Amino acid sequence: MQKRNPWFWIPTLYIGEGLPNVVVMTVAVVMYMQLGMSDTDIALYTGWLSLPWVIKPLWSPFVDLYRTKRWWVLAMQLLLGSSLAGVAFTLSTPLWFQGTMACFFLMAFSSATHDIAADGYYMLELDDHQQVWFVGIRNTFYRLAVIFGNGVLIPVAGILQVIFRDQKAFTWSLVFYGLAALFIAIWLYHTYIMPRSAADQQHGTTAREVAMGVATTFKTFFQKLPPRDMLFAMCFLLFYRFPEALLTKMSVTFLMRPNSAGGLGLSPQEFGLASGTVGVIGLTLGGIIGGMLAGRDGFKRWLWPMVCAITLPDIVYVYMSYAMPDNLFLISSCLFVEQFGYGMGFTALTLYMLYFSKGSYQTSHYAFCTAISYLGLMLPGMLSGYLKDAMGYNAFFIMVMILCIITFLVTAFIKVDPEFGKKQPATE
């Protein structure tokens, strides 16, 4: 079977994994905000869009057992391009909200399935050391896709709104048509560039074989650790990003809501500059440094610094909510700190999921891990708008900082092999 340098396909694969996520979770927030929805409604309805990522273990065994991971990746990328075009088309119809939500749900389902296949393909193509070495790279390009949504799509929508005299629905349609074309281009590129791996094989062909494989997959997942250690592992996956779950959507609205509503009042172009230029530098450094340090010294050595990195920088939002800075350089600096911490801290979650999933059915087991993690994002995220509207931004961000203690608590009880991630000496 052909072998290609992972640099040819890992960056674009994880851009393709990150783009639908940022569209559903962040770009949709800004779009619905500009179309007149409240923070409470935005958090509630866009929070439901996380559901496919939460329940994807229900069909992840089929991805693991039926056809190849490469086939699933390509099929879902084509479907994602179609759903993006669907959002663009329905925005100009009378039932725009129902239509866009339906297309976003299709996008979320396709993206969740794509995540299963892409992560499985990553684990099949790379050995343990390569997986750890590239984890910072893959997380960085995943987050680069997130930054692309914040730093390019949103500012482009703002520029188009100036050109077309504030026709918000029309300008967002143009943005989504362009995004659909970009995704089709990614699909065409991967059709040619993604190698066909000898390890990437279909495991079951009959309905009985698939059903037996599904049952075995679920059974083996919950037998990976003793019951007590399994409970701690599930708590870590569920609550590690609890503060971020509350912060994610409300940080976007805080930056863009006008001063009269308690926000900083950034324009789409300013938001794109602060988050998409300065933020991407911090994110890139954090993600790459986190992966390289874990690859040099092992994951366990850097676990606690990564925990501090993903929690403590959130204090910049407490500062900004009280100081209400209007200096774009200062705001960008705060976002740099927060994004650097997130890039480094998220590496810990990814590495633990890779570590936990090792062994048989690792694709499905990794999907279970990510689903539990998404559940930890979905439920607090749905309530974040209500809490913010009830408390105001100042008290809300203070509450987020206090709840960072949850991340420290759930990390204290997990067990990790000190050798996991270290480069092993070559054998004769």
N, C-alpha and C positions, 0 to 999 in steps of 0.2 A: 504494500500500500504506500501511497505517496506521503512524504513528510514535508511540512513547510515550517519555516520559522514562525513561532507563535506571534511574533510582532506583526505578521501580515494579517492575522485574523482576530486576535484578542481585542485590540482597540475598537475596531468596527463592530465586533460582536457585542461588546458591552455598551457601546454607544446605542446600538439597536435595542439593547435591554433597558437602558435608562431613559431613552426618549419617550416611550409611551407612558412610563411612570411619571415623569415630570409633567407631561401634558395633562394627565388625569389628576394628579395631586396638586400641582402648582399653577400651571397655565390656566386650567379650568377655574381655579379660585379667582384669578385676576379677571378673567373674561366675565364670569358671573357677577363679580363685584362691579365691573364697569357697566354691566347690563341692569344694575339696580337692586341686586339681592343683598340682604343683611348678612352680617358675620355669622349669626346663629344658623340661618338657612344654608349658607355656603358650607360651613363646617359639617352640618348634618348630612346634606345631600352628597357632597363630594366625599364625605367619610364612607358612605355606603359603597362608593366605587372601589374601596379597598377589599370588598368581600371576595372577589375572585382570587386574590392573592392569599386570603385566609383559608379558603376551602379547596385550594388546588391539590392538597394531598388526596382528595377524592378521586382525581383522575390522573395524578402523577404516575401511578403504577402502569397505566396504559402507555404513557410516553416512554416509560422504562422498558416495557415489554414488546410493544408493537411498533414496527418500522424502526428506523434509526434516528438517533438524536439529530443528525444533520438534516434528515427529511423534515422532522418537526420544526426545526429552526427556520428552514426556508419557507415552509407552508405558513407558519404563523407570521413571518415578516410580510408575506403577500397579503394576508388577511388584515394585518395592522395598517398597511397602506390604504386598503379599501375602507376601513373604518374611519380613518382620518379624513378621507374624501367625503364620507357620509356626514361627519360633523360639519364640514364646510358647506355641504348642500342644504342641510336642515336648518342652519342658522337663519336663512332667509325665508323660512316658511312660518305660517301662523303658529304652529305647534313647535316652536323652536326649542323650548325647554325640554319637552318630552322627547323630541327627536334627538337633540344633542345628548341627553342622558342615556338614551338607548344605544347610541353609537359609542359613547364613552364606556358603557358596560361591555359592549362587544370588544372594544379596544382593551379593556382591563382583562377580560377572559383570554384574549389572544396573547396579551403580554404575559400573563401568569403562566400560560402554557409554554410560551417562548422562554421564560426564565427557567422552567424545569429542564427543557431540552438544552439550553445554552450552558447552564451550570453542569449538567451531566456530561456534555461534550467536553467542557473544560477539564473535568476530572479524568475523563478517559484519555485525552490527548497528552496530558502532562503527568510527570511523576511527582512524588510528594514534595521534593525540594522546589521543583518548577512551580508547583501550585502555590507554595508559600512566597516564592520570589515574585511571581506575577500577581499576587493578590493585591498589592498596592497599586500595580499598574491597572488591573481590571477595575478596581474600585475608583481609581482616578478617572478613567474614561467613562465609567458609569456616571460619576458625578459631573464630569465635563458635559455629559448630555443634559444633566440637571441644570448646569450653568448655562448651557445653550438655550434652554427654555426660558430661563430668567433673563439672560444677558443678551439674547438675540431676538427670540420670538416676541417677547413682551415689548421691547423698544421698537421693533419693526411695526408692531400693531399701533404703537403710539405715533410713529412717523406717518403711517398710512392714515391715521385718524386726523392728522393735520392736513394732509393732502386732500382727503375726501370729506373735509368739513364735518368731522366728528360722527361719521356714519359707523358706529361701533360694530354692529352686526355684520355689515358688509366688509369692513376691514378685517375682522376676525375670520370671515370666510376665506379671504385671500390668504391669510396666514396659514390656515389649515390645508388649503389646496397646495400651497408650496411645501408644507410638511409632508403631505401625502406623496408628492413627487420625490422628495428626498428619501423617503422610506422605500419606495420602489427602486431607487438607485442603489440603496444598501442591499436590497434583496438580489438585484442583478450581480452586484460585486461578490456577494457571498456564494452565489451559485457557481461562480468560477473559482474563487480563492480558497474556500473552506476544504481542507483535505478530507478524503474518505479514509477513515481510520479502520484498521483491522479489528480494533476492540469495540468499534461502534456497530453492533450487530443486533438484529431483531431476536428476542429471546422466546417469544411465544407466537404462535400463528392461529391456533384454534381458540374458541371461546373458553373452553375448559382450561387450557393452559394459561390463558390470561387471568381467569378467575382465581386459579390456584396461586398464580404469581402475586395477585393483589392481596390475597389472604396472608401469604407468607411475608410480604413486604410490611404489612401492618404489624404482624406478630413480631417480626425480628426488630422492628424499630423500638418497641417498648421493652424488648429484652436486651438492649445494648448495654444497659447499666443496672446495677442493683437498685431496688425500688427507691431507697433514700437518695442515692446519687442521681437517679432519674428525675426525681422531684426537683432537686436543686438545678439540674440542667434545664428543665422546662421553665422554672422561674427566671433563670438567667435569660433565656431566649425571649420570654414574654415581657420582662420588665427592664431589660438593659437600656432600652431607648425610651423609657416612660417619659422623662422630661422632654425629649425631642418630640414625642407624640403630641404633647400639648402645645409645643412651641411652633411646629412647622408651619401650619396654616396661618396662625395669628401673627407670626413674624412678618409674613408677606403683607398682610393687611395693615399692620403697624407701620411699615415703611411707606405704604402708598396712600393710606387714608389721610385726609386733610387734617391740619392742626386742630380745627374745630371739633374733629371727631377723636382727638387724642393721638393721631398719627404724625409721622414726620412729613407727609405731603410730597414725597418724591414723585416726579413725573415718570412715565414708563422709560424714558431715555436715561434719566438719572438712576433709576432702579437697575437698569441694565448695566450701566457703567460700574456702579458700586458692587453689584453682586456678580456680574458677568466678567469683569476685568480684574479687579482687585481680589474678589472672592475666589476666582479660578486659580490665582497664584497661590493663595493660602491652601486651598483644597488640594491642588496638585502636590505641593510640598508635603502636606500632612499625610496624604495617602501613600506617596512613594516612600517617604522616610519611614512610615510605620511598617510597610511591607519589608523594606530592606533591613531594618533593625531586627524584626522578627526572624528574617531569613539568616541573619548573622548570628544572633544570640539565642534563638528559640523564642517561641511565642510566650511561654510562661514568664520569661525574664522581663518582658515589656508589657505584661497585662495591666498592671496597676498604673503605670504612666499613661497608658491608653485610656483607662477609665477616667483619670483626671482630665485628660485632654477632651473627652467628649462631654464632660459636665461643667467644669469650672468656667470655660469661656462664655457660657450662656449668660453670665453676669453682665455682659456688654448691653443686653437688652434692658436690664434694670437701670443701668446708667443712662441709656438713651431715652428711656421713657420719662426720666426725671429731668435730665438736662435739655431734652428736646433740641439737639444740635441742628443747625441749618448749614453747617460746613460739610460739603460733600466729601472732602478729604478725611475728616474725622469719622464720618459715618462709614466710609469705605474701610478705614483702619479697623474699626470695630468688627466689621464683617470679615475682614481678613483673619482676625484672631479667632472668631467663631468658626469660620470655615476650615482653618488649619486644624483646630481641635477636632472638628467633626471628621475630617479626612483621616486623621491618625486614630481617633477613637473607634470609628466604624470598622477599621481593620481588625480590631479585637473580636467583634461579633462575627465577621466573615471567617476568620481563622478558627474560631471555636466551632462554627457550623461545619467547616471542612474536617476538623478533628473528630467531631462527634459522628459524622456521616461515614467515616472510613469503614470499608468492608463491603459485604454483599449488598446489593440494591442501594448503592450510595447515591445514585441520582434521585430516587424516590425519598430516601431518608433526608437528603439535603433539602428537597422540596418541603418535607414536613417541617424541618427547622425554620425555613424562611416563612412558611405559613404561620407558624406560632409567633414569630417575630412580627409579622404584619398584623396579627390580631392585637398584639401589644401596641401597635401604632393606631389601628383603626378605632378602637373603642374610646380611648382618651381623646383622639382627634375629633371624633364626632361631637364630643361635649365641650371642646375647647372654645368654640364660638360663644356658646351659652355662658360659660364661665367668664370669658373676657367681657361680654356685654354686661354681666352682673357685677363684676369686680372693677372693671376698668383696666387699662394696660398696666399701670403702675403695680397694683396689687397682684395682677395676674402673673407678671414676670417674677415678682418676689416669690410667689407660690411655686413657680417652676423651679427656682433655685433651691428652695427648701426640699422639694421632692427629688432632687438629685441624690439625696441620701439613699433612695431606693436602688439606684444603680450600683452604689458601693456595697449595699447589703447583699444583693443577689450575686455579685461577683465573688464575694468572700467565701462562698460555699462550693464553687465549682472546682473540679480537679482536672489538671492538664499535665500531660507527660512533658517533663522539662526538655526532652530531646526533640519534641515535635517542632518541625520547621527548620531545625539546624541542618546545614549542609553536611552530609555524611562523607567521610573520606573515601576516596576511590579504592576499590578492591582489585586485587590482582586477578 
